[in-house]
Amino acid sequence: MIEFQNVSKRYGARVALDDVSFRLDPGEMSFLVGHSGAGKSTLLRQLICLEAPTEGRVLVGNFDLRRLTAEQLPIYRRKVGVVFQDPQLLMDRSVYDNVALPLQASGFDRKAIPHRVEAALQQVDLSELAGVLPTALSSGQRQRVGIARAVVHRPALLLADEPTGNLDPDLSKKIMKLFTQFRNHGVTVLIATHEQALVESQPFRVLRLDGGRLVEGQ
């Protein structure tokens, strides 16, 4: 599903990724770990097509990300869901509207949107809060809304950047349970985190970056 082939990324003299190679199979779940500045966010930006590698190739499914055309880019991005530490919800719109937004923005069939949104909210156990504004939600509920928004278009790849960074241990476990459920349904999941205790509590592969180099998980 994901394959990095000798990927390097430089910003002038600074090396953010240094000859990184690894592969994640379809339906595999993995943690991306490393200290601040190790290259985790740079690696994720390659997968979201916010940046291109200086050297090497990034392959996701049938897509070579360096060769995506302007027409292919939105098609690719519909196959990728992204969850951030801050879900960045629109506070003046309901939970339903926040989750529906990616479908509306991509021109999805309007008649099919309610079913997709309801299915996504059911997955994160928030159906009863569809009409509520995010201001009335707890931090854990807001994060679950962000996850529903990331999976509403049923992506093949789910990326999460410090998704439990603002949550207490119990909420972190609930969020991890959700990611595991998506993985069990065939979604490839890559989670960037600095929470070592969380990583050690799970049985999944670890990709460890240090100074831009992959030192574990090749």
C-alpha positions in Angstrom: 0.0 0.0 0.0 2.8 2.4 1.0 6.3 2.1 -0.3 9.2 4.6 0.3 12.1 3.9 -2.0 15.3 5.7 -0.9 13.5 8.9 0.0 15.4 12.0 1.0 14.1 15.4 1.7 16.4 18.5 2.1 15.6 22.1 3.0 18.8 23.8 1.8 21.6 22.3 4.0 19.2 20.7 6.4 18.3 17.0 5.8 14.8 16.2 7.1 14.7 12.6 5.6 17.8 10.7 4.7 17.5 7.7 2.4 14.3 6.3 4.0 13.0 3.0 2.6 10.1 0.9 4.0 6.8 -0.8 2.9 3.4 -1.1 4.6 1.1 -3.7 3.2 -2.7 -3.1 2.7 -4.5 -3.3 6.0 -1.3 -3.0 8.0 -1.1 -0.7 11.0 2.1 0.9 12.2 3.4 3.6 14.5 5.8 6.3 13.3 8.0 7.5 16.2 11.0 9.7 16.9 12.0 12.7 18.8 10.8 16.2 17.8 12.6 17.1 14.5 13.3 13.4 13.7 11.3 13.7 10.4 7.8 12.4 11.3 5.9 15.3 10.0 8.0 15.6 6.9 7.3 11.9 6.1 3.6 12.5 6.5 3.6 15.5 4.3 5.1 13.4 1.5 2.0 11.1 1.8 -0.4 14.0 1.8 1.3 15.5 -1.3 2.1 18.7 0.6 5.7 18.2 -0.3 7.7 16.1 -2.8 10.9 14.2 -2.0 14.2 15.7 -3.0 15.3 12.2 -4.0 13.6 8.8 -4.2 10.0 7.6 -4.8 6.9 7.5 -2.7 4.3 4.9 -3.9 0.8 4.6 -2.5 -1.3 1.9 -4.1 -1.1 2.5 -7.9 0.0 6.1 -7.5 3.6 7.4 -7.8 3.2 10.6 -5.9 6.0 12.5 -7.7 4.2 11.9 -11.0 0.6 12.8 -10.0 -1.0 15.1 -12.5 -3.3 18.0 -11.5 -6.3 15.7 -12.4 -5.0 12.7 -10.4 -4.2 14.7 -7.2 -7.8 15.1 -6.0 -8.5 11.4 -6.9 -5.6 10.4 -4.8 -6.5 12.6 -1.8 -9.9 11.1 -1.7 -8.2 7.8 -0.9 -6.4 9.3 2.1 -7.9 10.3 5.5 -5.9 12.5 7.8 -6.4 13.0 11.6 -4.5 15.8 13.4 -3.8 16.4 17.1 -6.1 19.4 16.8 -9.1 18.4 14.7 -9.6 22.0 13.6 -13.4 21.8 13.5 -15.6 24.6 12.4 -17.1 25.7 15.7 -20.1 27.5 14.1 -21.2 24.3 12.3 -22.8 21.2 13.6 -21.0 17.9 14.0 -22.9 16.6 11.0 -21.8 19.6 8.9 -18.2 19.2 9.9 -18.2 15.5 8.9 -20.0 16.2 5.6 -17.6 18.9 4.6 -15.0 16.8 2.7 -17.8 15.1 0.7 -19.4 18.5 -0.2 -16.0 19.9 -1.2 -15.3 17.0 -3.5 -18.6 17.2 -5.3 -19.9 13.9 -3.9 -23.5 12.9 -4.7 -25.6 15.1 -2.4 -28.2 12.5 -2.0 -25.7 10.0 -0.7 -24.0 12.3 1.8 -26.5 11.8 4.7 -25.9 8.0 4.6 -22.1 8.4 4.5 -22.1 10.9 7.4 -24.4 8.8 9.6 -22.2 5.7 8.9 -19.0 7.6 9.9 -20.7 9.0 13.1 -21.8 5.5 14.0 -18.2 4.2 13.7 -17.1 6.8 16.3 -20.2 6.4 18.5 -21.4 10.0 18.0 -24.7 9.6 16.0 -26.7 11.2 18.8 -24.6 14.3 18.7 -25.0 15.0 14.9 -26.8 18.3 15.5 -24.6 19.6 18.3 -22.0 22.4 17.8 -18.4 21.4 18.6 -18.3 24.0 21.4 -20.5 21.7 23.4 -18.2 18.7 23.1 -15.4 17.3 25.2 -11.9 17.1 23.8 -12.3 13.4 23.2 -15.6 13.9 21.4 -14.0 16.6 19.2 -11.2 14.2 18.3 -13.7 11.5 17.4 -15.5 14.0 15.1 -12.2 14.7 13.4 -11.7 10.9 12.9 -15.3 10.6 11.4 -14.5 13.4 9.0 -11.2 11.7 8.0 -13.0 8.4 7.2 -16.3 9.6 5.8 -15.1 9.1 2.2 -13.9 5.6 3.2 -10.2 6.0 2.5 -7.8 3.2 1.9 -5.1 4.9 3.9 -5.5 6.7 7.2 -2.8 9.0 8.5 -2.8 10.3 12.1 -0.4 13.0 13.4 -0.3 12.9 17.2 -4.0 12.0 17.5 -3.9 11.4 21.2 -1.5 14.1 22.2 -4.2 16.2 24.0 -6.1 13.2 25.5 -5.9 11.4 28.9 -4.8 7.7 28.9 -8.4 6.3 28.9 -9.4 8.4 25.9 -6.2 7.5 24.1 -7.1 3.8 24.5 -10.6 4.5 23.0 -9.1 6.3 20.0 -6.6 3.5 19.4 -9.5 1.0 19.5 -11.1 3.0 16.7 -8.0 2.9 14.6 -7.7 -0.8 15.2 -11.3 -1.3 14.0 -10.5 0.6 10.8 -7.4 -1.6 10.3 -9.5 -4.7 10.8 -11.7 -3.5 7.9 -8.7 -3.3 5.5 -7.6 0.3 6.0 -3.9 0.9 6.1 -3.1 3.0 9.2 0.0 5.0 10.0 0.1 6.9 13.3 2.8 9.4 14.2 3.2 9.7 17.9 5.8 10.5 20.7 3.8 8.6 23.3 6.1 5.7 24.1 3.7 4.1 26.6 1.0 4.1 23.9 3.3 2.4 21.4 4.4 -0.2 23.9 0.8 -1.1 24.8 0.0 -2.1 21.2 1.2 -5.1 19.1 1.9 -3.1 15.9 5.0 -2.5 13.9 7.2 0.5 14.8 8.9 2.8 12.3 11.5 4.8 14.2 13.1 7.9 12.8 16.3 9.5 14.2 17.8 12.5 12.5 15.8 11.8 9.3 17.0 8.2 9.0 14.9 5.1 9.6 16.6 3.2 12.4 13.9 0.7 13.2 11.1 -1.0 11.2 12.7 -1.3 7.7 
